Amino acid sequence: MRCFNHSEVRAVGFCRHCSKALCHGCASDLGFGLACRDMHEQQVTAVNAMVERATRAQTVGRSNKYLSSLFFLIFGSFFVGYDLYEGDRGTGFGVWLGGLFIAYGLYLAIVVRRVWAKA
């Protein structure tokens, strides 16, 4: 493969931003990939920083991945329990609202479990 800018020179890699083949003279080695010298270094560095932040966010999320579903389950149970205790034996708004919260909490737990099983 030949350099995009110098067709007579052999390419050493590809720019991570524009995917053009680059020779030693055109490539800027950033340590985590190549970029077009004096053109795409900033963009490639920014993309790498975003990937690093996303990776860190995923590792933080492992410890509390079921927290949102637990929130909906607890508050749903609170609404159902309060309406059964104070209301007219399960036909009030609290039972319906609590049931929706509980259903959504179970749905979130299932989705989170599937997503983290793939990861």
C-alpha positions as CSV (number, residue, x, y, z in Angstrom):
1,M,0.0,0.0,0.0
2,R,1.2,3.5,-0.8
3,C,1.0,6.8,1.0
4,F,-2.0,8.9,0.1
5,N,0.1,12.0,-0.3
6,H,3.3,10.4,-1.7
7,S,2.3,7.6,-4.1
8,E,6.0,6.5,-4.5
9,V,6.4,5.9,-0.7
10,R,5.2,2.8,1.2
11,A,2.5,3.5,3.8
12,V,3.1,2.5,7.5
13,G,-0.5,2.8,8.7
14,F,-3.8,4.6,8.5
15,C,-5.0,7.9,10.0
16,R,-7.6,7.1,12.8
17,H,-9.6,10.1,11.7
18,C,-9.8,10.0,7.9
19,S,-8.5,6.5,7.2
20,K,-5.9,7.6,4.7
21,A,-2.8,5.5,4.2
22,L,0.3,7.4,5.6
23,C,4.0,7.2,5.3
24,H,6.6,8.0,8.0
25,G,6.7,11.6,6.9
26,C,3.0,12.1,6.9
27,A,2.1,10.2,10.0
28,S,2.1,11.5,13.5
29,D,2.3,8.7,16.1
30,L,0.2,9.6,19.1
31,G,0.9,6.5,21.0
32,F,-2.6,5.1,20.6
33,G,-2.8,5.5,16.8
34,L,-1.7,7.4,13.8
35,A,-3.0,10.8,12.6
36,C,-2.3,13.0,9.6
37,R,0.6,15.2,10.7
38,D,-0.5,18.8,11.4
39,M,-4.1,18.0,10.4
40,H,-5.9,15.4,12.5
41,E,-3.9,15.0,15.7
42,Q,-6.4,17.0,17.7
43,Q,-9.4,15.0,16.5
44,V,-7.8,11.7,17.1
45,T,-6.7,12.7,20.6
46,A,-10.3,13.9,21.3
47,V,-11.8,10.6,20.1
48,N,-9.3,8.6,22.2
49,A,-10.2,10.8,25.3
50,M,-14.0,10.0,24.7
51,V,-13.2,6.3,24.5
52,E,-11.3,6.5,27.8
53,R,-14.1,8.4,29.5
54,A,-16.7,5.9,28.3
55,T,-14.5,3.0,29.5
56,R,-14.2,4.6,32.9
57,A,-18.0,5.2,33.1
58,Q,-18.7,1.6,32.3
59,T,-16.4,0.4,35.1
60,V,-18.1,2.7,37.5
61,G,-21.5,1.6,36.4
62,R,-20.8,-2.1,37.3
63,S,-21.2,-1.5,41.0
64,N,-24.6,0.2,40.9
65,K,-26.1,-1.2,37.7
66,Y,-29.4,-2.3,39.4
67,L,-29.8,0.9,41.3
68,S,-32.4,2.5,39.1
69,S,-34.6,-0.6,38.9
70,L,-34.4,-0.9,42.7
71,F,-35.6,2.7,43.0
72,F,-38.7,2.0,40.9
73,L,-39.4,-1.3,42.7
74,I,-39.2,0.3,46.1
75,F,-41.4,3.3,45.2
76,G,-43.9,1.1,43.4
77,S,-44.2,-1.0,46.5
78,F,-44.6,2.1,48.6
79,F,-47.5,3.3,46.4
80,V,-49.2,0.0,46.4
81,G,-48.8,-0.6,50.1
82,Y,-50.0,2.9,51.0
83,D,-53.0,2.6,48.8
84,L,-53.9,-0.8,50.2
85,Y,-53.4,0.5,53.8
86,E,-55.3,3.8,53.4
87,G,-57.4,3.3,50.2
88,D,-60.3,1.3,49.2
89,R,-58.6,-2.1,49.0
90,G,-56.6,-2.0,45.8
91,T,-58.8,-0.2,43.3
92,G,-57.2,3.3,43.8
93,F,-54.8,5.3,41.9
94,G,-51.9,4.3,44.1
95,V,-52.2,0.6,43.1
96,W,-52.2,1.5,39.4
97,L,-49.3,3.9,39.8
98,G,-47.4,1.5,42.0
99,G,-48.0,-1.3,39.6
100,L,-46.6,0.7,36.7
101,F,-43.5,1.6,38.8
102,I,-43.0,-2.1,39.7
103,A,-43.5,-3.2,36.1
104,Y,-41.0,-0.6,34.9
105,G,-38.5,-1.6,37.6
106,L,-38.7,-5.2,36.6
107,Y,-38.3,-4.2,32.9
108,L,-35.2,-2.2,33.7
109,A,-33.7,-5.0,35.7
110,I,-34.2,-7.4,32.8
111,V,-32.7,-4.9,30.3
112,V,-29.7,-4.2,32.5
113,R,-29.1,-7.9,33.0
114,R,-29.1,-8.5,29.2
115,V,-26.9,-5.6,28.4
116,W,-24.3,-6.5,31.1
117,A,-24.4,-10.2,30.0
118,K,-23.2,-9.1,26.6
119,A,-20.4,-6.9,27.9
